[in-house]
Amino acid sequence: MENDVMLYGECQSNNGRSEGEGEQSADERLRGAEAALQAEREWAQVTLNSIGDAVLTTDVQGRVTYLNRVAEELTGWASIDALGKPVEHILKLVNNQTFHTATNPARRAMTENRTVGLAMNCMLIRQDGSQLEIEDSAAPIHNHQGFTVGAVVVFHDACQSLTRSAQFAYQAQYDALTSLPNRFLFAERLSRAIGLAKRHRHQVALLYLDIDNFKGINDSLGHALGDRLLQAVAERLSECIRVTDTVCRQGGDEFVILLSEIEHAQDAVRIAEKILITLAKPCLIGHVEHCISASIGISLYPDHASNEHELLNNADAAMYHAKRSGRNQYQVFESDIHVVNVSLTHR
């Protein structure tokens, strides 16, 4: 009997230790899960605060549950003040023409159970009453069972989109260094100029310009100051032409000038002479004055070419002829120049 009691006591003692250890282990697992969940929430909040778009979330009743920093900035509401309020109160949208209240995208996303975009002509009325055009999309939030439990709205300042679009369009058409039209925009303007010349029976002139000894200048100055020299050349060339004409940086130290609708070949010659005189003036780069010169080739439509490609090639050939003839001069294209240039190319 005594042995039985002892065995029973031992059994009780052993069971007690096992249950205590189990409870301790469960508590540790719970604390670990809570810590992991908190870390995940903090990581999600840092991520959402780092993106450039505004993010707003609601529960299934349409009450605001979260605003990131950009959303606070665009709506004018602090997150602590916005939480729990109806989404229409924080994301107040109106038609920018009638000022009638617009359907909130968060409500639509939950009702239609799909991703939706902002209705046309919508404007956000911020907390202070100021107006802001925005672009957005909203999507329903589902739980693990697939039920809708809320919505997320992502939006941004529409003006920023327009600005970015304008920047991309500008970068696609203009040289980053000189801000002159690049070869793609130049080709478009050249094609248009030739079309107008055909219609109005005018001439078009191309001046192909290469800076003399630029490689030596660039090597001695360094590329940074060499770039500043190219910018100075671009400014001077722009000063020598009409508003209706175009200066393009073809690449490196080569520039092309389009003179649209000229009456006589001598008009192009006068511009070439003006450019040579202008470039010859000392140019202050890095506290040092530099004197530069250029070689210019001139070709005319329709006298020297029937299309854009020929016109450009013939101006290029005339420029190389001017360079071989001593530099710091211009040369009008002639047929024998083209023959000489082709023979040198095939050597």
C-alpha positions in Angstrom: 0.0 0.0 0.0 2.8 2.3 0.9 4.5 1.5 -2.3 1.3 2.2 -4.1 1.0 5.6 -2.6 4.6 6.4 -3.4 4.1 5.3 -7.0 0.9 7.4 -7.2 2.7 10.4 -5.8 5.5 9.9 -8.2 3.0 9.7 -11.0 1.3 12.9 -9.8 4.7 14.7 -9.5 5.7 13.6 -13.0 2.4 14.6 -14.5 2.6 18.0 -12.8 6.0 18.8 -14.3 4.8 17.7 -17.7 1.8 20.0 -17.7 3.8 22.9 -16.4 6.4 22.5 -19.1 3.6 22.2 -21.7 1.9 25.4 -20.5 5.3 27.2 -20.5 6.0 26.0 -24.0 2.5 27.1 -25.2 3.1 30.6 -23.7 6.4 30.9 -25.4 4.9 29.8 -28.7 2.1 32.4 -28.3 4.6 35.2 -27.4 6.7 34.2 -30.4 3.8 34.2 -32.7 2.7 37.6 -31.4 6.2 39.0 -31.8 6.4 37.7 -35.3 3.0 39.1 -36.1 4.0 42.5 -34.7 7.3 42.4 -36.7 5.3 41.6 -39.8 2.9 44.5 -39.2 5.8 46.9 -38.6 7.5 45.7 -41.8 4.3 46.2 -43.7 3.8 49.7 -42.3 7.4 50.7 -43.2 6.9 49.3 -46.7 3.6 51.1 -47.2 5.1 54.4 -45.9 8.0 54.1 -48.3 6.1 53.8 -51.5 5.3 57.0 -53.6 1.5 56.3 -53.8 -1.1 57.0 -51.2 -2.7 53.9 -49.6 -5.9 53.9 -47.7 -7.7 50.8 -46.3 -11.3 50.3 -44.9 -13.2 47.5 -43.2 -16.3 45.9 -44.7 -18.5 48.7 -43.4 -16.3 51.3 -45.2 -14.7 52.7 -42.1 -11.1 53.8 -42.5 -8.6 51.4 -40.9 -5.2 52.7 -42.3 -3.6 55.7 -44.0 0.0 55.7 -45.1 2.1 58.9 -45.0 1.4 59.9 -48.6 -2.4 59.4 -48.0 -2.1 61.6 -44.9 -0.4 64.3 -47.0 -2.8 64.2 -50.0 -6.0 64.0 -47.9 -4.9 66.4 -45.2 -6.0 63.9 -42.6 -3.7 62.5 -39.8 -4.1 58.8 -39.6 -5.0 59.0 -35.9 -8.0 61.3 -36.7 -9.1 59.4 -39.7 -9.3 55.9 -38.3 -12.9 54.7 -37.8 -14.4 57.5 -39.9 -16.5 56.7 -43.1 -14.2 56.5 -46.1 -16.4 59.2 -47.9 -15.5 61.6 -45.1 -11.7 61.1 -45.6 -11.5 60.4 -49.3 -14.1 63.0 -50.3 -14.6 62.8 -54.1 -16.6 65.1 -56.3 -17.2 65.6 -60.0 -14.8 68.5 -61.0 -17.5 70.1 -63.2 -20.7 69.7 -61.3 -19.2 69.2 -57.8 -21.7 66.5 -57.1 -20.5 63.7 -54.8 -18.9 60.9 -56.7 -19.2 57.2 -55.9 -16.3 56.2 -53.6 -14.1 53.5 -55.3 -13.7 51.6 -52.0 -17.5 51.0 -51.8 -17.6 50.0 -55.5 -14.7 47.6 -55.1 -16.5 45.8 -52.2 -20.0 45.9 -53.8 -18.8 44.6 -57.2 -16.0 42.4 -55.7 -13.4 43.5 -58.2 -10.7 46.1 -58.9 -12.2 49.4 -60.0 -10.7 52.7 -61.1 -11.7 56.3 -60.2 -14.7 57.7 -62.2 -13.9 60.3 -64.8 -13.6 63.9 -63.9 -13.2 63.2 -60.1 -11.5 65.5 -57.7 -10.4 65.0 -54.1 -11.6 67.6 -51.6 -8.9 67.7 -48.9 -9.6 68.3 -45.2 -8.8 72.1 -45.5 -11.2 72.4 -48.5 -8.5 72.6 -51.2 -9.0 70.6 -54.3 -6.6 68.0 -55.8 -7.0 66.0 -59.0 -6.1 62.3 -58.3 -5.8 59.0 -60.1 -6.6 55.8 -58.3 -7.7 52.2 -58.2 -9.4 50.2 -55.5 -9.7 46.5 -54.8 -11.6 44.4 -52.3 -9.7 42.7 -49.4 -10.5 39.1 -48.8 -9.9 36.9 -45.8 -8.6 33.3 -45.9 -12.1 32.0 -46.5 -12.5 34.3 -49.5 -15.0 36.7 -47.9 -14.7 40.4 -48.4 -13.5 42.1 -45.3 -12.6 45.5 -46.6 -11.1 47.5 -49.4 -7.7 49.1 -50.3 -7.5 52.3 -52.3 -4.2 53.4 -54.0 -4.1 56.9 -55.4 -1.7 59.7 -56.4 -1.6 63.3 -57.5 -2.7 63.3 -61.2 -0.5 66.4 -61.8 2.5 64.3 -61.0 1.5 61.8 -63.7 1.2 64.6 -66.2 4.6 65.9 -65.1 6.2 62.5 -65.5 4.6 62.0 -68.9 5.8 65.4 -70.0 9.3 64.5 -68.7 9.4 61.2 -70.6 8.1 62.9 -73.8 10.8 65.6 -73.5 13.5 63.0 -72.9 12.4 61.1 -76.0 12.8 64.2 -78.2 15.6 66.3 -76.7 19.3 65.9 -76.1 20.1 65.5 -72.4 23.3 67.5 -72.5 22.4 70.5 -74.7 18.5 70.5 -74.5 18.5 70.7 -78.3 16.2 68.5 -80.4 17.7 65.1 -80.8 18.0 63.2 -84.1 14.5 61.7 -83.8 12.7 65.0 -83.4 15.0 66.5 -86.0 14.1 63.8 -88.6 10.4 64.6 -88.0 11.0 68.3 -88.5 13.1 67.7 -91.6 10.5 65.5 -93.2 7.8 68.2 -92.5 10.1 70.9 -93.9 10.6 69.1 -97.1 6.9 68.4 -97.4 6.1 72.1 -97.1 8.9 73.0 -99.5 7.4 70.8 -102.1 4.0 72.4 -101.6 5.2 76.0 -101.5 8.1 75.6 -104.0 10.7 76.7 -101.5 14.1 75.4 -100.7 15.4 73.7 -97.5 19.0 73.8 -96.4 20.9 71.6 -94.1 24.2 72.7 -92.4 26.2 69.9 -91.1 28.7 71.2 -88.5 31.7 69.6 -86.8 33.9 71.3 -84.2 37.5 71.4 -85.3 40.0 69.5 -83.2 37.4 68.8 -80.5 39.0 65.6 -79.4 42.2 67.4 -78.4 40.2 70.2 -76.7 38.1 67.6 -74.8 41.2 65.6 -73.7 42.9 68.8 -72.4 39.8 70.2 -70.6 38.4 66.9 -69.3 35.0 65.6 -70.2 33.1 67.7 -67.8 34.5 71.0 -69.2 34.2 69.5 -72.7 30.5 69.1 -72.1 30.3 72.7 -71.0 31.9 73.7 -74.3 29.3 71.7 -76.2 26.6 73.5 -74.3 28.1 76.9 -75.1 28.3 75.9 -78.8 24.7 74.8 -78.7 23.6 78.2 -77.3 25.6 80.1 -79.9 24.2 78.1 -82.8 20.7 78.7 -81.5 21.3 82.4 -81.5 22.3 82.3 -85.2 19.0 81.0 -86.6 15.4 81.9 -86.9 12.7 80.7 -84.6 11.3 78.5 -87.4 14.7 76.8 -87.9 16.1 73.9 -85.9 19.5 73.1 -84.4 20.1 69.4 -83.5 23.0 67.7 -81.8 23.6 64.8 -84.1 26.1 63.2 -81.7 29.5 63.9 -80.1 30.6 67.3 -81.4 28.5 67.2 -84.6 25.5 69.5 -85.0 22.9 69.8 -87.8 21.0 73.0 -88.6 17.8 72.9 -90.5 16.9 76.0 -92.4 13.3 75.7 -93.5 11.7 77.6 -96.4 14.7 79.6 -97.7 14.5 81.5 -101.0 18.1 81.2 -102.2 21.2 79.2 -101.6 22.9 82.4 -100.5 20.6 82.5 -97.4 22.2 79.3 -96.1 25.7 80.7 -96.9 25.0 83.8 -94.8 24.0 81.7 -91.9 27.1 79.6 -92.2 29.3 82.7 -92.2 27.4 84.1 -89.2 28.0 80.8 -87.3 31.8 80.8 -88.1 32.1 84.4 -86.8 30.0 83.6 -83.7 32.0 80.5 -82.8 35.3 82.3 -83.3 34.6 84.6 -80.3 36.5 83.4 -77.2 34.5 81.1 -75.0 35.1 81.2 -71.2 35.2 77.6 -69.9 36.6 76.8 -66.5 38.0 80.4 -66.0 40.0 80.0 -69.2 39.1 81.5 -72.6 39.1 79.0 -75.5 38.9 79.8 -79.2 37.2 77.3 -81.4 36.3 76.9 -85.0 34.1 74.6 -87.1 33.8 73.0 -90.5 30.4 73.3 -92.1 28.8 71.5 -95.0 25.8 72.8 -96.8 23.3 70.9 -99.0 20.0 72.1 -100.4 16.7 70.6 -101.3 15.8 70.1 -104.1 19.0 71.2 -105.8 21.3 68.6 -104.2 18.9 65.9 -103.0 15.3 64.5 -103.4 14.8 63.2 -99.9 15.9 63.6 -96.3 18.5 60.8 -96.4 20.3 62.2 -99.4 20.2 65.7 -98.0 21.8 64.7 -94.8 24.5 62.6 -96.5 25.4 65.3 -98.9 25.7 67.9 -96.2 27.9 65.5 -94.3 30.1 65.0 -97.4 30.4 68.7 -97.9 31.4 69.1 -94.2 34.2 66.6 -94.6 35.4 68.4 -97.7 35.6 71.7 -95.7 37.6 69.9 -93.0 40.0 68.4 -95.5 40.4 71.8 -97.1 41.8 73.4 -93.9 38.9 73.7 -91.4 37.2 76.8 -90.1 35.2 77.2 -93.3 32.0 76.1 -95.0 31.5 74.2 -98.2 28.4 74.0 -100.4 27.8 70.5 -101.7 28.8 69.7 -105.3 28.5 66.3 -107.1 32.2 65.8 -107.3 32.4 66.2 -103.5 30.2 63.2 -103.1 32.4 61.1 -105.5 35.5 62.0 -103.5 33.8 61.2 -100.2 32.7 57.8 -101.4 36.1 56.9 -102.7 37.7 57.8 -99.3 35.1 55.8 -97.4 36.0 52.7 -99.4 39.8 52.9 -98.9 
